């Protein structure tokens, strides 16, 4: 099922909020001032179910020019936009600015919604439609389907819903849920009994309850307490969904619109950005060096200075390489889109794409710097290598194989892999023979599958220490080399993702259950073998009230792992201290004689020959004795 976010755009009072109410039955204007004044000031969020069963999230953005900053924050994560134009007014100034912002931020799919059609006659409607076609020519909206409606009366709403469903199914591309998750925060608040809650549109990857994520740029980590998607509690959310996340260890005063949730070490704070900046053809401004601007990217709004690296000025319809020097820190990734507005008066003048999110300070007109930016704009070796690493999924790929696939030298490949590792895009595992690369998206999927399996296993087998390490590998990462899997387990253990007890793996907070059933079985087992001493009792002959055979087996295994009971031979068990005592007694006998027989062991432990034989075989297994001559004779190992 696709997860799709639909946004509205358009001039103030053209009916965006009324349209959403007609689609969903809910009013997205949540503030008293919004409802009193009849205008949208901040972002509104809701959802509706399509006839086919899919659920679409909706973002209602403000149309007034004073709230363009809120509008820009709402565009992040939109898959499709409904450009609302009132039939009685046509395209207005804010409609044009919204169109510019949507284009600059990379929104591609749109529907033109001609609203308030019941207020005009057919002749006027034709004139407005002609004007709209002319205005949209040459923009990303050219050729977009259109629908005539009246949000107030409900006219045309069914046709709009059908068109939305068609575009969602056939035209909107599904977001990548396998890559690193990133959630820009557009709202933060606190609820009594819950603590801090943030909302946003998940741009990529997926987030699960109990994941530990970093909050950029404030530098704190937080464990996800709970997740809601469209008002429903979920264990996991996916790219393309509107989500509310309950954070631990974060105060509301510490977090703000513009923060980003992502895995620790996957991003890095910066106050410099290298970008390719395009000035709108419609702009009346010429950008000169060191101009002060408002930068909008993700849900952030930050003041900055534009240092022109390759030109003295950039005019309308032109572009250039620019270093943005920010007045606050931010965390972005290469390829992120942005919009810039003039400092004063506030008007949108252009936007572009981030080429380098963590550059050093550049001087202007440096050919080496410009060549590097040209390379980053067209795509680097690291981009190609990332694609190949991603394709190998759970099997991993060696550095040598990557070099072969890309026709790069080992030195070039190693440099690119190191760059990708520093970005948090891949993980590297070094062995004596080679270096293995694993895409972070594939690793996160594997980690989640393993943790889910461990949690299920712990619920099913509460008297076990967890799944055996070998079983985990065979089940989830059978293509991974054992030596690499061992490194991966060490990494997960170090990160606190899993806990390890000898060769067993479990979730971090799991403890073997030691309840009344455990106490009763353990006491009966220990008492039985204690009384039998060296006249061993077969385990299969024992019975345990109130516990299944499987539970009794698991409790026996716990006692063995804790070294309280030891397996003497098949189906025979005794106290560990008894066999330690037996070992010492036999070693003392060898100080008196060179050979000991089964009959002598029988007499030494005052037991039967039937029990003496397992004692001798056990001593063979721990290298205290070994056979010499006849089957019944042993010498010191």
C-alpha positions as CSV (number, residue, x, y, z in Angstrom):
1,X,0.0,0.0,0.0
2,X,1.3,3.4,-0.9
3,X,1.7,6.1,1.7
4,X,0.9,9.4,0.1
5,X,0.8,13.0,1.4
6,X,-1.4,15.5,-0.4
7,X,-1.0,19.2,0.1
8,X,-3.1,22.2,-0.8
9,X,-1.7,25.5,-2.2
10,X,-3.3,28.7,-3.4
11,X,-4.2,32.3,-2.6
12,X,-5.9,33.2,0.7
13,X,-9.7,32.7,0.8
14,X,-9.8,30.5,-2.3
15,X,-11.2,27.7,-0.3
16,X,-8.4,25.3,0.6
17,X,-9.6,24.6,4.1
18,X,-13.2,24.3,3.0
19,X,-12.1,21.8,0.3
20,X,-10.3,19.7,2.9
21,X,-13.4,19.7,5.1
22,X,-15.4,18.5,2.1
23,X,-13.0,15.7,1.5
24,X,-12.5,14.6,5.1
25,X,-15.3,16.0,7.2
26,X,-12.7,17.7,9.5
27,X,-11.6,21.3,10.0
28,X,-7.8,21.7,9.9
29,X,-7.9,25.3,11.4
30,X,-7.2,24.3,15.0
31,X,-6.3,27.7,16.5
32,X,-9.0,30.0,17.8
33,X,-7.6,32.9,15.9
34,X,-7.8,30.9,12.6
35,X,-11.4,30.0,13.2
36,X,-12.3,33.6,14.3
37,X,-10.6,35.3,11.3
38,X,-11.5,32.6,8.8
39,X,-7.9,32.2,7.5
40,X,-5.3,29.5,7.9
41,X,-2.2,30.7,9.8
42,X,-0.3,27.6,10.6
43,X,-0.1,24.1,9.0
44,X,-3.2,21.9,9.4
45,X,-3.1,18.1,9.1
46,X,-5.7,15.4,8.6
47,X,-6.5,12.4,6.4
48,X,-9.2,10.7,4.4
49,X,-9.9,7.2,3.1
50,X,-10.1,6.6,-0.6
51,X,-12.8,4.3,-2.1
52,X,-10.1,1.6,-2.8
53,X,-9.2,1.5,0.9
54,X,-5.9,3.5,0.9
55,X,-5.6,6.4,3.3
56,X,-4.1,9.7,2.2
57,X,-2.6,12.3,4.5
58,X,-3.5,15.9,3.9
59,X,-1.5,19.1,4.7
60,X,-3.4,22.4,4.6
61,X,-1.0,25.3,4.1
62,X,-1.8,29.0,4.7
63,X,-2.4,31.2,1.7
64,X,-1.7,34.6,3.2
65,X,1.7,36.1,2.2
66,X,2.5,36.8,5.8
67,X,2.6,33.0,6.5
68,X,4.6,31.9,3.5
69,X,7.2,30.5,6.0
70,X,4.6,28.1,7.3
71,X,3.5,27.2,3.8
72,X,7.1,26.3,2.8
73,X,7.5,24.1,5.9
74,X,4.4,22.2,4.9
75,X,5.6,21.4,1.4
76,X,8.3,19.0,2.7
77,X,7.2,15.4,2.0
78,X,4.3,16.3,-0.3
79,X,3.7,13.7,-3.1
80,X,0.9,15.6,-4.8
81,X,-0.5,19.1,-4.5
82,X,-4.0,20.4,-5.0
83,X,-3.6,23.9,-6.4
84,X,-6.8,25.6,-5.4
85,X,-7.9,28.6,-7.6
86,X,-11.2,30.4,-7.0
87,X,-13.2,30.7,-10.2
88,X,-14.5,34.1,-9.2
89,X,-11.0,35.6,-8.9
90,X,-8.6,33.4,-10.9
91,X,-4.8,33.2,-10.3
92,X,-3.7,35.7,-7.7
93,X,-0.3,36.8,-6.4
94,X,0.0,34.2,-3.6
95,X,-1.1,31.5,-6.1
96,X,1.9,32.4,-8.2
97,X,4.3,32.4,-5.2
98,X,3.0,29.1,-4.1
99,X,3.5,27.7,-7.6
100,X,7.1,28.9,-7.5
101,X,7.8,27.4,-4.1
102,X,6.3,24.0,-5.1
103,X,8.4,23.9,-8.2
104,X,11.6,24.8,-6.4
105,X,11.1,22.2,-3.7
106,X,10.5,19.5,-6.3
107,X,6.8,18.7,-6.1
108,X,5.9,17.1,-9.4
109,X,2.4,15.8,-9.3
110,X,-0.6,18.2,-9.1
111,X,-4.3,18.6,-9.7
112,X,-5.7,22.1,-10.6
113,X,-8.8,22.5,-8.4
114,X,-11.1,25.3,-9.8
115,X,-13.2,26.1,-6.8
116,X,-16.4,28.2,-6.3
117,X,-17.6,27.3,-9.7
118,X,-21.2,27.7,-8.5
119,X,-20.6,31.5,-8.1
120,X,-19.8,32.2,-11.8
121,X,-21.4,31.7,-15.2
122,X,-20.0,29.5,-18.0
123,X,-18.6,32.4,-20.0
124,X,-16.6,33.7,-17.0
125,X,-15.4,30.1,-16.2
126,X,-14.1,29.7,-19.7
127,X,-12.1,33.0,-19.4
128,X,-10.6,31.9,-16.1
129,X,-9.6,28.5,-17.5
130,X,-7.9,30.2,-20.4
131,X,-6.0,32.5,-18.0
132,X,-4.9,29.5,-15.9
133,X,-3.6,27.6,-19.0
134,X,-1.5,30.6,-20.0
135,X,-0.2,31.2,-16.4
136,X,0.9,27.5,-16.0
137,X,2.7,27.3,-19.4
138,X,6.3,26.4,-18.9
139,X,5.9,25.5,-15.2
140,X,5.8,22.0,-13.6
141,X,2.0,22.4,-13.5
142,X,1.6,22.6,-17.2
143,X,-0.6,19.8,-18.5
144,X,-1.9,18.9,-15.0
145,X,-5.4,17.6,-14.8
146,X,-8.1,19.9,-13.5
147,X,-11.4,19.5,-11.8
148,X,-14.3,22.0,-11.4
149,X,-15.8,22.0,-7.9
150,X,-17.7,23.8,-5.3
151,X,-16.2,22.9,-1.9
152,X,-19.1,24.6,-0.1
153,X,-21.9,22.6,-1.9
154,X,-20.0,19.4,-2.6
155,X,-20.2,19.8,-6.4
156,X,-17.4,17.9,-8.2
157,X,-15.9,16.3,-5.0
158,X,-16.5,12.7,-6.1
159,X,-14.8,13.4,-9.4
160,X,-11.8,15.0,-7.5
161,X,-11.6,11.9,-5.2
162,X,-11.6,9.6,-8.3
163,X,-8.8,11.6,-9.9
164,X,-6.7,11.6,-6.6
165,X,-7.1,7.8,-6.4
166,X,-6.0,7.3,-10.0
167,X,-2.9,9.5,-9.6
168,X,-2.0,7.9,-6.3
169,X,-2.2,4.4,-7.9
170,X,-0.6,5.1,-11.3
171,X,1.6,8.2,-11.1
172,X,2.9,8.9,-7.6
173,X,6.2,7.0,-7.0
174,X,6.5,5.1,-3.7
175,X,9.0,6.5,-1.2
176,X,12.0,4.5,-0.2
177,X,11.3,2.8,3.1
178,X,14.6,0.8,3.1
179,X,16.9,3.8,3.5
180,X,17.9,5.9,6.5
181,X,14.8,7.4,8.2
182,X,14.5,11.2,8.3
183,X,11.7,13.1,10.0
184,X,11.7,16.9,9.9
185,X,9.8,18.3,12.9
186,X,7.0,20.7,12.0
187,X,5.3,20.8,15.5
188,X,6.3,20.0,19.0
189,X,4.1,20.0,22.1
190,X,3.8,18.1,25.4
191,X,0.9,16.1,26.9
192,X,0.5,15.3,30.6
193,X,1.6,11.7,31.3
194,X,3.3,11.4,27.9
195,X,5.9,14.1,27.7
196,X,7.2,15.6,24.5
197,X,5.5,14.8,21.2
198,X,6.6,15.9,17.7
199,X,4.8,15.6,14.4
200,X,6.1,15.6,10.8
201,X,6.1,13.9,7.5
202,X,8.5,10.9,7.4
203,X,10.6,11.6,4.3
204,X,12.4,8.2,4.0
205,X,12.9,4.9,5.7
206,X,10.9,3.7,8.6
207,X,10.8,4.3,12.4
208,X,9.8,1.7,15.0
209,X,8.8,1.9,18.7
210,X,12.0,1.7,20.9
211,X,14.3,2.9,18.1
212,X,17.0,5.3,19.3
213,X,17.3,8.4,17.1
214,X,19.2,11.6,17.2
215,X,17.6,15.0,17.2
216,X,19.5,17.4,14.9
217,X,20.8,20.0,15.4
218,X,20.4,20.0,19.2
219,X,22.6,16.9,19.5
220,X,20.5,14.8,21.8
221,X,19.4,11.2,21.4
222,X,15.9,9.9,22.2
223,X,14.2,6.6,22.5
224,X,10.9,6.4,20.6
225,X,8.2,5.7,23.3
226,X,5.2,5.5,20.9
227,X,4.1,6.3,17.4
228,X,0.7,7.4,16.0
229,X,-0.2,7.5,12.3
230,X,-3.4,9.3,11.5
231,X,-4.5,9.1,15.1
232,X,-3.9,5.3,15.4
233,X,-1.2,3.8,17.6
234,X,1.4,1.9,15.5
235,X,4.5,-0.1,16.3
236,X,6.1,1.2,13.1
237,X,5.7,4.1,10.6
238,X,6.9,4.4,7.0
239,X,8.1,7.0,4.6
240,X,5.2,9.0,3.2
241,X,3.1,9.0,6.4
242,X,2.2,11.8,8.7
243,X,3.3,10.7,12.1
244,X,3.3,11.8,15.7
245,X,6.1,10.5,17.8
246,X,6.4,10.5,21.6
247,X,10.1,11.1,22.6
248,X,11.9,10.3,25.8
249,X,14.7,12.3,27.3
250,X,13.7,15.5,25.4
251,X,12.0,18.5,26.8
252,X,9.5,20.5,24.7
253,X,11.6,23.6,25.2
254,X,14.6,21.9,23.6
255,X,13.0,21.0,20.3
256,X,11.5,23.3,17.6
257,X,10.2,23.3,14.1
258,X,13.2,22.7,11.9
259,X,14.7,19.9,14.0
260,X,15.2,16.6,12.3
261,X,15.0,13.0,13.7
262,X,17.5,10.6,12.1
263,X,19.8,7.8,13.2
264,X,22.8,8.9,15.3
265,X,25.9,9.8,13.2
266,X,23.9,9.8,10.0
267,X,24.0,13.6,9.7
268,X,26.2,16.4,10.8
269,X,25.4,19.9,11.9
270,X,26.7,22.7,9.7
271,X,26.5,26.5,9.3
272,X,27.7,26.3,5.6
273,X,26.1,24.9,2.5
274,X,27.4,24.7,-1.0
275,X,24.4,24.9,-3.4
276,X,23.3,25.4,-7.0
277,X,21.0,28.4,-6.8
278,X,18.4,29.2,-9.5
279,X,16.8,32.7,-9.6
280,X,13.2,32.7,-10.7
281,X,12.5,34.2,-14.1
282,X,9.7,36.2,-12.5
283,X,11.9,37.6,-9.8
284,X,12.5,41.4,-9.9
285,X,15.8,40.9,-7.9
286,X,19.4,40.5,-9.0
287,X,21.3,38.5,-6.4
288,X,24.7,40.1,-5.6
289,X,27.5,38.8,-3.4
290,X,26.9,38.7,0.4
291,X,23.1,39.4,0.0
292,X,21.2,38.5,3.2
293,X,18.4,35.9,2.6
294,X,15.9,33.8,4.3
295,X,16.6,30.1,3.7
296,X,13.7,27.6,3.8
297,X,14.5,23.9,3.6
298,X,12.7,20.9,5.2
299,X,10.8,22.6,8.0
300,X,13.6,25.1,8.8
301,X,13.8,28.8,8.3
302,X,17.2,30.3,8.8
303,X,18.9,33.6,7.9
304,X,22.0,33.4,5.8
305,X,24.4,35.3,3.5
306,X,24.9,34.2,-0.1
307,X,28.5,34.1,-1.3
308,X,28.6,33.9,-5.1
309,X,31.4,31.5,-6.0
310,X,31.4,31.8,-9.8
311,X,29.7,35.1,-10.7
312,X,29.5,38.7,-9.7
313,X,25.7,38.5,-9.8
314,X,22.8,36.2,-10.6
315,X,19.9,37.7,-12.4
316,X,16.3,36.5,-13.1
317,X,16.3,33.1,-14.9
318,X,20.0,32.6,-14.2
319,X,21.8,30.2,-11.9
320,X,25.2,29.8,-10.2
321,X,27.2,28.1,-7.5
322,X,26.7,29.7,-4.1
323,X,27.9,29.1,-0.6
324,X,25.2,29.9,1.9
325,X,26.7,31.0,5.3
326,X,24.0,30.4,7.9
327,X,23.4,32.3,11.1
328,X,22.3,29.1,12.9
329,X,23.3,25.5,12.6
330,X,21.2,23.0,10.5
331,X,21.5,19.4,9.5
332,X,20.8,18.5,5.8
333,X,21.8,15.8,3.3
334,X,23.1,16.2,-0.2
335,X,20.3,16.6,-2.7
336,X,17.9,18.4,-0.4
337,X,15.9,21.1,-2.1
338,X,15.5,24.7,-0.7
339,X,13.9,28.0,-1.3
340,X,15.4,31.5,-0.6
341,X,13.4,34.7,0.0
342,X,14.8,38.2,0.0
343,X,15.5,39.5,3.4
344,X,13.3,42.6,3.2
345,X,10.8,42.9,1.7
346,X,10.1,39.2,2.1
347,X,9.6,37.8,-1.4
348,X,10.6,34.5,-3.0
349,X,13.5,35.0,-5.4
350,X,14.7,31.4,-6.1
351,X,15.9,28.1,-4.8
352,X,17.9,25.0,-5.7
353,X,19.6,21.9,-4.5
354,X,22.3,21.3,-1.8
355,X,25.5,20.0,-3.4
356,X,27.6,19.7,-0.2
357,X,26.0,19.8,3.3
358,X,29.3,20.1,5.2
359,X,31.8,22.2,3.2
360,X,34.7,24.3,4.3
361,X,34.7,28.0,3.7
362,X,35.5,28.8,0.1
363,X,37.1,31.9,-1.5
364,X,35.4,33.1,-4.7
365,X,36.4,32.2,-8.2
366,X,38.5,29.2,-7.2
367,X,38.6,26.8,-10.2
368,X,39.3,23.7,-8.1
369,X,36.3,24.5,-5.9
370,X,34.0,25.0,-8.9
371,X,35.2,21.8,-10.6
372,X,34.4,19.9,-7.4
373,X,30.9,21.4,-7.3
374,X,30.4,20.6,-11.0
375,X,31.3,17.0,-10.2
376,X,28.9,16.9,-7.2
377,X,26.1,18.3,-9.3
378,X,26.5,15.7,-12.0
379,X,27.0,12.8,-9.5
380,X,30.2,11.4,-8.0
381,X,31.8,7.9,-7.8
382,X,30.3,7.6,-4.3
383,X,26.8,7.9,-5.8
384,X,27.4,5.1,-8.2
385,X,29.0,2.9,-5.5
386,X,26.1,3.5,-3.1
387,X,23.8,2.2,-5.8
388,X,25.8,-1.0,-6.2
389,X,26.1,-1.5,-2.4
390,X,22.3,-1.1,-2.0
391,X,21.7,-3.7,-4.7
392,X,23.6,-6.4,-2.7
393,X,21.2,-6.2,0.2
394,X,21.8,-8.8,2.8
395,X,24.7,-10.5,1.0
396,X,27.1,-7.5,1.3
397,X,29.7,-6.7,-1.3
398,X,33.5,-6.6,-1.0
399,X,35.6,-3.6,-1.8
400,X,37.3,-5.6,-4.6
401,X,33.9,-6.5,-6.2
402,X,32.8,-2.8,-6.0
403,X,36.0,-1.8,-7.8
404,X,35.3,-4.4,-10.5
405,X,31.7,-3.3,-11.0
406,X,32.5,0.4,-11.2
407,X,35.8,0.1,-13.1
408,X,37.4,2.3,-10.4
409,X,40.8,1.7,-8.8
410,X,41.0,0.1,-5.4
411,X,42.2,3.5,-4.1
412,X,39.3,5.4,-5.6
413,X,36.9,2.8,-4.3
414,X,38.3,2.9,-0.8
415,X,38.1,6.7,-0.7
416,X,34.4,6.6,-1.9
417,X,33.5,3.9,0.6
418,X,35.0,5.9,3.4
419,X,33.1,9.0,2.3
420,X,29.8,7.0,2.3
421,X,30.6,5.5,5.7
422,X,31.2,9.0,7.1
423,X,27.9,10.1,5.8
424,X,26.2,7.1,7.5
425,X,25.1,5.7,4.2
426,X,26.9,2.4,4.5
427,X,28.7,0.3,7.1
428,X,32.1,-1.3,6.5
429,X,33.4,-4.5,8.1
430,X,37.1,-5.3,7.8
431,X,38.4,-8.9,7.7
432,X,41.9,-10.2,7.0
433,X,41.1,-10.9,3.4
434,X,38.8,-8.0,2.4
435,X,36.5,-5.1,3.3
436,X,32.7,-5.7,3.2
437,X,30.2,-2.9,2.5
438,X,26.6,-3.0,3.6
439,X,24.0,-0.3,2.9
440,X,22.6,1.3,6.0
441,X,19.1,0.9,4.7
442,X,19.6,-2.9,4.3
443,X,21.2,-3.0,7.8
444,X,18.2,-1.3,9.4
445,X,15.8,-3.7,7.7
446,X,17.9,-6.7,8.9
447,X,18.2,-5.2,12.4
448,X,14.4,-4.7,12.6
449,X,13.7,-8.2,11.4
450,X,16.1,-9.6,14.0
451,X,14.7,-7.6,16.9
452,X,11.1,-8.5,15.9
453,X,12.1,-12.2,15.8
454,X,14.0,-12.0,19.1
455,X,10.9,-10.3,20.8
456,X,8.6,-13.0,19.3
457,X,11.0,-15.8,20.4
458,X,11.2,-14.3,24.0
459,X,7.4,-14.3,24.2
460,X,7.2,-17.9,23.0
461,X,10.1,-19.3,25.0
462,X,10.3,-17.2,28.2
463,X,12.6,-19.8,29.9
464,X,15.3,-19.5,27.3
465,X,18.2,-17.0,27.1
466,X,17.2,-16.0,23.6
467,X,17.8,-17.3,20.1
468,X,21.1,-19.0,19.3
469,X,23.4,-16.7,17.4
470,X,23.8,-19.3,14.6
471,X,20.1,-19.6,14.3
472,X,19.8,-15.8,13.8
473,X,22.4,-15.8,11.1
474,X,20.9,-18.8,9.2
475,X,17.4,-17.3,9.4
476,X,18.2,-13.6,8.5
477,X,21.7,-13.2,7.1
478,X,22.7,-16.6,5.7
479,X,24.6,-14.9,2.8
480,X,26.8,-13.0,5.3
481,X,30.2,-14.5,6.1
482,X,30.4,-15.8,9.7
483,X,33.4,-13.6,10.5
484,X,31.4,-10.6,9.3
485,X,28.3,-11.7,11.2
486,X,30.4,-11.9,14.4
487,X,31.5,-8.3,13.8
488,X,27.9,-7.2,13.2
489,X,26.7,-8.9,16.5
490,X,29.6,-7.1,18.4
491,X,28.5,-3.8,16.8
492,X,24.8,-4.4,17.8
493,X,25.9,-5.3,21.3
494,X,28.1,-2.2,21.6
495,X,25.3,0.0,20.4
496,X,22.9,-1.5,23.0
497,X,20.6,-2.8,20.3
498,X,20.8,-6.4,21.5
499,X,22.1,-8.3,24.5
500,X,24.3,-11.4,24.3
501,X,24.6,-14.3,26.8
502,X,27.3,-16.7,25.6
503,X,25.9,-17.9,22.2
504,X,22.4,-16.6,22.8
505,X,21.0,-13.2,21.5
506,X,18.1,-11.3,23.0
507,X,16.6,-7.8,23.2
508,X,18.3,-5.4,25.5
509,X,15.8,-5.5,28.4
510,X,15.0,-9.2,28.3
511,X,15.5,-11.3,31.3
512,X,14.9,-15.1,31.6
513,X,11.6,-15.6,33.4
514,X,12.1,-17.0,36.9
515,X,8.6,-17.3,38.2
516,X,6.7,-19.9,40.3
517,X,6.8,-22.5,37.5
518,X,10.6,-22.0,37.2
519,X,11.1,-22.3,41.0
520,X,9.0,-25.5,41.2
521,X,10.7,-27.3,38.3
522,X,14.2,-26.2,39.3
523,X,13.7,-27.2,42.9
524,X,12.4,-30.6,41.8
525,X,15.2,-31.2,39.3
526,X,18.0,-30.2,41.7
527,X,16.5,-32.2,44.6
528,X,16.1,-35.3,42.4
529,X,19.7,-35.3,41.1
530,X,21.1,-34.3,44.6
531,X,19.5,-37.3,46.2
532,X,20.5,-39.7,43.4
533,X,24.2,-38.5,43.6
534,X,26.2,-41.0,41.5
535,X,23.3,-43.4,41.0
536,X,22.1,-41.2,38.2
537,X,18.4,-40.8,37.4
538,X,17.3,-40.5,33.8
539,X,15.8,-37.1,32.9
540,X,13.2,-38.7,30.7
541,X,12.0,-40.6,33.8
542,X,11.3,-37.4,35.7
543,X,7.9,-35.7,35.7
544,X,7.1,-32.1,36.6
545,X,3.7,-30.9,37.8
546,X,2.4,-27.6,36.3
547,X,5.0,-27.4,33.5
548,X,5.0,-28.7,29.9
549,X,7.8,-30.9,28.7
550,X,9.1,-27.9,26.6
551,X,9.2,-25.6,29.7
552,X,11.0,-28.3,31.8
553,X,13.6,-28.7,29.0
554,X,14.2,-25.0,28.9
555,X,14.5,-24.7,32.7
556,X,17.0,-27.6,32.7
557,X,19.0,-25.7,30.1
558,X,19.0,-22.6,32.3
559,X,20.4,-24.6,35.2
560,X,23.1,-26.0,32.8
561,X,24.0,-22.6,31.5
562,X,24.3,-21.3,35.1
563,X,26.6,-24.3,35.8
564,X,24.4,-25.7,38.5
565,X,23.7,-28.9,36.6
566,X,25.9,-30.7,34.1
567,X,25.1,-33.3,31.5
568,X,27.0,-36.5,32.2
569,X,25.8,-38.4,29.1
570,X,22.7,-38.7,27.0
571,X,19.7,-38.3,29.3
572,X,21.8,-38.3,32.5
573,X,22.3,-35.2,34.5
574,X,23.7,-34.3,38.0
575,X,24.9,-31.4,40.0
576,X,28.0,-29.7,38.7
577,X,29.6,-29.9,42.1
578,X,29.3,-33.7,42.1
579,X,31.3,-34.0,38.8
580,X,33.9,-31.5,40.0
581,X,34.3,-33.7,43.1
582,X,34.5,-36.8,40.9
583,X,37.2,-35.2,38.8
584,X,39.4,-34.5,41.8
585,X,38.9,-38.0,43.2
586,X,40.0,-39.6,39.9
587,X,43.0,-37.3,39.6
588,X,44.0,-38.3,43.2
589,X,43.6,-42.0,42.2
590,X,46.1,-41.4,39.4
591,X,48.7,-40.3,42.0
592,X,48.5,-43.8,43.4
593,X,48.2,-45.9,40.2
594,X,48.7,-45.6,36.4
595,X,45.5,-47.3,35.3
596,X,42.0,-47.1,36.6
597,X,39.2,-49.5,35.5
598,X,35.4,-49.1,35.3
599,X,35.1,-51.5,38.2
600,X,37.4,-49.4,40.4
601,X,35.4,-46.3,39.5
602,X,32.3,-48.2,40.5
603,X,33.8,-48.9,43.9
604,X,35.3,-45.5,44.3
605,X,31.8,-43.8,44.0
606,X,29.9,-46.6,45.6
607,X,27.6,-46.9,42.6
608,X,26.7,-49.4,39.9
609,X,28.7,-50.3,36.8
610,X,25.8,-48.8,34.9
611,X,26.5,-45.4,36.4
612,X,30.3,-45.8,36.6
613,X,30.6,-46.1,32.8
614,X,29.0,-42.6,32.2
615,X,31.4,-41.1,34.8
616,X,34.4,-42.5,32.9
617,X,33.1,-41.3,29.5
618,X,32.5,-37.8,31.0
619,X,36.1,-37.7,32.3
620,X,37.2,-38.7,28.7
621,X,35.2,-35.7,27.4
622,X,36.8,-33.2,29.7
623,X,40.3,-34.7,29.1
624,X,40.9,-36.1,32.6
625,X,41.2,-39.6,31.3
626,X,41.8,-41.5,28.0
627,X,41.5,-45.1,26.9
628,X,44.5,-47.4,27.2
629,X,44.3,-51.0,26.2
630,X,41.0,-52.7,27.2
631,X,37.8,-50.8,26.8
632,X,37.3,-50.7,30.6
633,X,40.8,-49.3,31.3
634,X,41.8,-45.6,31.5
635,X,45.0,-43.7,32.1
636,X,45.5,-40.0,32.9
637,X,45.1,-37.7,29.9
